[in-house]
Amino acid sequence: MGMDGTDKYHILIAGGQDAKEVTTTKEQEGSFETRLYHIIFEEEIAQIKGHFGPVHSIQVCPDGRGFVTTSEDGTVRLQRFPLDYMEA
């Protein structure tokens, strides 16, 4: 939901290939990014990188201004949506 109270028709998707099958340390090789899509227009809005292993979970923050991801690489990442995204 945006700061103005309107719903956002967006979805977060993540995953990646099995970490044991990745033969390189480049994060782009395993597709370990989280992607933000517009549900209605089926368009990718953003890719959020940072994990070096498959993403296991995504949880939207209670205030709706960000999300947390956990990964097989043992990390937890807190991502905040940019203010212009929240105001749009």
N, C-alpha and C positions, 0 to 999 in steps of 0.2 A: 504494500500500500504506500502510495506517495505521501509526502508531507501535507498535501492538501486534502487527504482523506480518500482520494480516488484509488481504486484498485489498479494494480499493474498486472497486465496479462503476460507475465514472464515466468520462465522456469529455469532452474539451475540443474545442469546435468554434468556428471563427472564419472570417472572410471579409469580406464587405461588398460593396456595389455598386462598379462601376468608378468610380474616383476622378474621371475626366474627365466623368462624368455627374452628379456631385453639384454642385448649384447653390447650396449653402449651406455655411457653415463650421461649422454645428452638428454635432457628432460623432454625435448620435443620429439624424440624417437619413440617414446612410450605412450604418448598421448595422455599424459597425467594431468592435464589442465582441467579446470572447471569451466564450463561454457554456460553463458546466459543467452537464452533464446526467447523470442517473442512467440507466444503460443498461437496467436491468431494468424500472423503473417508468416510464421515458420522461418524466421530470419535469425541468424546468429547476431547478437548484439555485442558480445564481448567474450574474450578468452582470458581467464585468470590463471597464470602459471605460478609455480612455486614448489610443487611436490616432485619428488624423484621416485615415486612409487605409485601404484594404483590408489585412487581415492576411494575410501571405504564408506564415508558418511558425510552428509551435508546437513547442517542445522541452521535455519534462519534465526537470527537474534530476535529476542522478544520485542525489541523496539522497531524491528523491520529495517533497520539501517545498515545491516551487514549480515554476514554469515560465517560459520565456522566449518572447516573441512578437516577430516582426519585421514591419514594415509598409511599405507603399508610401510612407508619409509620411517615411521615412528614419530612424525611431526603432526602438530595441530596448528592450523593457521586461521587467524581471525582476519577477515577481509571486510572493509567498510565500503559501502557504495558511495561514489562521489556525490557531493551535494547537488550538482546539476542533474544527476540521475534522480535523486529523491524529489527534486522540485519539478521535474518534467511530468 
